[in-house]
Amino acid sequence: MSTAAFYFTLSWGLTVGVIASASLRGFVRFRQLPPSLRSLTWFAAFETFVELFSKFLIKGLHLASNLLLFPLDAIGTVGLLALAYSHALQSAAFTRVLPWALGLFSSYVLLDTLTGLGTVRYTPGVQVLSDLLLLGLAGLYFRKLLDELRVVHLRRDPFFWMSVGVVVYALGDLQLALFGNYILHHILLQTQRTTLGLVRIALLFIFYSSCCLALWMRPRR
């Protein structure tokens, strides 16, 4: 195993450990959590499943790529986080729009998947759209904080930290989405692809760490 591959495996293990820890913590305290953090717990459990199943496809079934999980991951990530934010925002307008937005997004993902059957490729359209939606969710929560000014200590607010992680992850992932297909087709060295993978793992680590922090904090009364 090369040095880059070793660090990739180690980084992936730490990242999965973080989101699995968030999931476990959420389920231990599930009955005491508000609806927003309960939805965040389901998101953590979903991401843990996706990460482990993705590794099984490559190591267990010896598939060359785990891109076939991307549509499921995109719909699950946006859907579960949108549900969590709907409870956190407590906005009637957002709650009314949410089913339509998720329905349109899911339809687009499925259509994009069907048109790309038989190919191994990144789907930048889906990735860009999901990143923009995540940024929108975080932006709405930051706007709520500024409009209401009810949170005295931001560092004690779980969804503040969750939103910070969402913004960092989505902005970084957006860059990978814009250049993903070019890298896939033009960069042939395995070490370079592994380095790209390490960048994505780092973004996921920040994303999952924010979720873990949110679920380990005591909710505000």
Buried (B, 14 or more C-beta within 10 A) or exposed (E): EEEBEEBBBEBBEEBBBBBBBBBBBBBEBEEEBEEBBBBBBBBBBBBBBBBEBBBEBEEEEEBEBBBEBBBBBBBBBBBBBBBBBBBBBEBEEBEEEBEEBBEEBBEBBEEBBEEBEEEEEBBBEBBBBBBEBBBBBBEBBBEBBEEEEEBEEEEEBBBBBBBBBBBBBBEBBBEBBEBBEEEBEEBEEEEEBBBBBBEBBBBBBBBBBBBBBBBEBEBEE
